[in-house]
Amino acid sequence: MTAPTPHHPAPDPHDPAAPPAAPIGAAELASAITDQLNSRLRTVHLHGYRRPTGTRPAPEAPAPAPARAAAPTLVAVAHGSRHPQAAPTVRALLARVRALRPGLPVRLGHIELDRPLLADTLAGLRGQAVLVPLLLTHGHHVTHDLPAALAAADHLTGRIAAPLGPHPLLAEALHDRLLEAGLSARPRARSAVVLAAAGSRAPRSAEDTARTARLLSARLGGLPVLPAYASAAAPTVPEAIRTLTARGHDPRRIAVAACFTAPGRFADQCAAAAPGPAAGPLGDHTALARLVLHRYDQALSARTGSGTEGIRAATVAV
């Protein structure tokens, strides 16, 4: 039986007491170099290095999410008035607009009489803006003054929304203000309403008011609603009241609906002529705030250009 070969541990090269290592022959050195080259070549491919078998690539960092474009600024354009309650009423309406759509940038500009003026508001903006007139018909301010103001602000890309009327939301707000003023939810026979508006020489403005009157009449279950104007058009509120009286309506049951966004001289003048209930201006009614946002959204979705011609088309087409 052959005796087992004794195990001799490899000498430690750092041990001074260890015997010197046997010299490596040329054949052994060549074999070691070949093994090292083969090991390295396994990590190489035609276009560079490849990872050794069994390793995984480091996970790639996730691509940053694209930044969301800021929403165009909603610039609410009020007419302006010397009435002490006009500006606070408009600011209350815009506070309701902001509450309905948090985060939307909303600014205010006046055509005249109040500050900030529209030109100053536009001068302080950058990027995109949508002008939403707090006006109720396609009068001269909407079709001429607003496009001119936006064209002068050539540092902005902008559009002009349609005026607030006519629209069912406007009729809803007018209806509620009439009920607040004392008009019965079920008006009795011989009742009627005069829809008092500012008035304009623009033919389309009168058409808009007439359409709003029809919408309000439908909202009131078919109650007669006759348009009237504070200036620039006929009939006046007193003339409309006389016409309805001649048709057999009881003057004490003729209410006046105020087709005005905020208090002002015209609104006061029309209310003073009412023989029956006189509704207050629309103010910060929720339906009106929703309508402001609706006109803003409509202007953004309109397929028109951003130049002056596109702006004018967006104003007229909606």
Buried (B, 14 or more C-beta within 10 A) or exposed (E): EEEEEEEEEEEEEEEEEEEEEEEEEEEEEEEEEEEEEEEEEEEEEEEEEEEEEEEEEEEEEEEEEEEEEEBBBBBBBBBBBEBEBBBBBBBBBBEBBBEEBEEBBBBBBBBEBBEBBBBEBBBEBEBBBBBBBBBBBBBEBBBEBBBEBBBEBEEBBBBBBBBBBBBBBBBBBBBBBBBEBEBEEEBEEBBBBBBBBBBBEBEBBBEBBBBBBBBBBBBBEEBBBBBBBBEBBEBBBBBBBBBBBEEEBBBEBBBBBBBBBBBBBBBBBBBEBBBBBBBBBBBBBBBBBBBBBBBBBBBBEBEBEBEEEBBBBBBBEB
